[in-house]
Amino acid sequence: MSSCAIQILTSSHPLGAQAGRLIRAGVPRQQVAIIYDVGLSTLHRKFPASKLA
């Protein structure tokens, strides 16, 4: 994964905030990973389930 993808998934980046909103809205993490071209492990690291509840 590129460092650009990691930077996008930070909460301060608008796309990162959008990824978090998609996950909280119930969109499967696998689908969000495909949209943002990142791995599932990255989404779990950046948006842990314990913080989304």
C-alpha positions as semicolon CSV with decimal commas, in nm:
position;residue;x (nm);y (nm);z (nm)
1;M;0,000;0,000;0,000
2;S;0,123;0,346;-0,080
3;S;0,186;0,611;0,181
4;C;-0,070;0,821;-0,005
5;A;-0,343;0,570;0,080
6;I;-0,242;0,579;0,446
7;Q;-0,250;0,960;0,448
8;I;-0,599;0,957;0,296
9;L;-0,728;0,732;0,572
10;T;-0,636;0,970;0,850
11;S;-0,936;1,128;1,018
12;S;-0,806;1,477;0,933
13;H;-0,829;1,402;0,560
14;P;-1,181;1,444;0,413
15;L;-1,171;1,104;0,243
16;G;-1,058;0,937;0,565
17;A;-1,351;1,092;0,747
18;Q;-1,579;0,970;0,470
19;A;-1,442;0,616;0,503
20;G;-1,521;0,627;0,874
21;R;-1,874;0,748;0,804
22;L;-1,929;0,468;0,553
23;I;-1,816;0,207;0,805
24;R;-2,035;0,357;1,080
25;A;-2,329;0,359;0,836
26;G;-2,295;-0,016;0,795
27;V;-2,108;-0,042;0,466
28;P;-1,895;-0,359;0,485
29;R;-1,527;-0,293;0,549
30;Q;-1,439;-0,510;0,250
31;Q;-1,635;-0,277;0,022
32;V;-1,476;0,033;0,177
33;A;-1,134;-0,129;0,131
34;I;-1,208;-0,178;-0,239
35;I;-1,330;0,181;-0,280
36;Y;-1,016;0,328;-0,120
37;D;-0,775;0,062;-0,251
38;V;-0,647;-0,033;0,094
39;G;-0,627;-0,359;0,286
40;L;-0,880;-0,472;0,544
41;S;-0,609;-0,468;0,809
42;T;-0,551;-0,097;0,740
43;L;-0,920;-0,020;0,789
44;H;-0,926;-0,219;1,114
45;R;-0,616;-0,032;1,233
46;K;-0,747;0,314;1,138
47;F;-1,111;0,249;1,236
48;P;-1,118;-0,011;1,516
49;A;-1,458;-0,156;1,600
50;S;-1,428;-0,043;1,963
51;K;-1,413;0,324;1,857
52;L;-1,709;0,298;1,619
53;A;-1,958;0,163;1,870
